Amino acid sequence: MAGAALAAPDPQYVQLRVERTGPHELKLSAGDETAVIPFRVLVEREPAGEFLVYGGLLAAAVLLVGGLLTGATARPGKAMALAAGAAAGVTVAAMVIVFEPLLPAPPPDGAVPTPPPSAAQGRPYAQARVETVPARPEAGEEFTLRVDLIDGSTGRPVDDLTAHHEALAHVVVTSRDGRYFRHVHPLRTRSGRLEVRLSAGRPGRYRAHAELEREESGGQLLTADFTVGGNANTSEKAGAGREAGVTATPRLQPAAPVAGRPATVELNTPAGVRPWLGMTGHLLTREQDGDFFGHVHEMGAPGARVRFTFSFPEPGRYLAWIQYATADRIVTVPFTVNVTAPGTR
């Protein structure tokens, strides 16, 4: 089954017809890129109480008619027994009507099977294999960053990611010096596989951080490095410099944050800021010489500024980026933070 929708500023819809409940896959193609999106078709089950209600009323009616006929033939004992059965049927139906709303609804047809009690504490973290296609991309050329997710307990592809902040996964790719920065959202191209296309203008070592969540489990951060070869492409922007028209500078309180203690980061924003990925603003941080990566949000409504509270775990130099959205673009403001050790003056 296929449908088509044209790209437009407002959402476009295509109506599809499915014939059965349960898991399905929706394949979306735009140009030479294809995403495969899993979804489930659910149908609410009729509550079991309806069968008892109608069954009880039917049995009561049959028994009542039988009691009347039996009484008419001068057999009072049997008539009383049938009348008692009719009363019992009405009682059962009435009790079901009263108590059924208090009972949990049955799962709909096509729902995900309920995990056994042994899995009540959640699924294990996914194991990831990260690679680039080609294996060693050249500077200035497009390449694919591929993430294959495996369940370590079963060896099978992980195909139960749940959308968080409006995406199945958030991938942040940075160069060692932070001049290159990309915050992207890969496509699911098959079971257990996520892919996103990138290009980097300079050779060197790059680090990818992927944030994801599994059903019945918590958030997980995956980290992997890859290398870009070739010669520097001076015609391509690094991607993390201050954007044209952005003059505001982040303000920190205290000005020299202390490791392990909350710090506040504020940035004035222009009019017309809109939520992006479900949030007004995003603060992403990376320890320049270490593995730490942090990602927090402005939880309030859009206004004249974005404000974040964050605790840097260790002293040292951190690379940081604030992102927010306007009507026509995503604005990225890079800066650095020098974090001091407790007791340092």
Summary of the structure (lengths in Angstrom):
residues: 345
radius of gyration: 30.3
end to end distance: 67.4
largest distance: 108.1
contacts: 921
relative contact order: 0.10
helix: 16%
strand: 42%
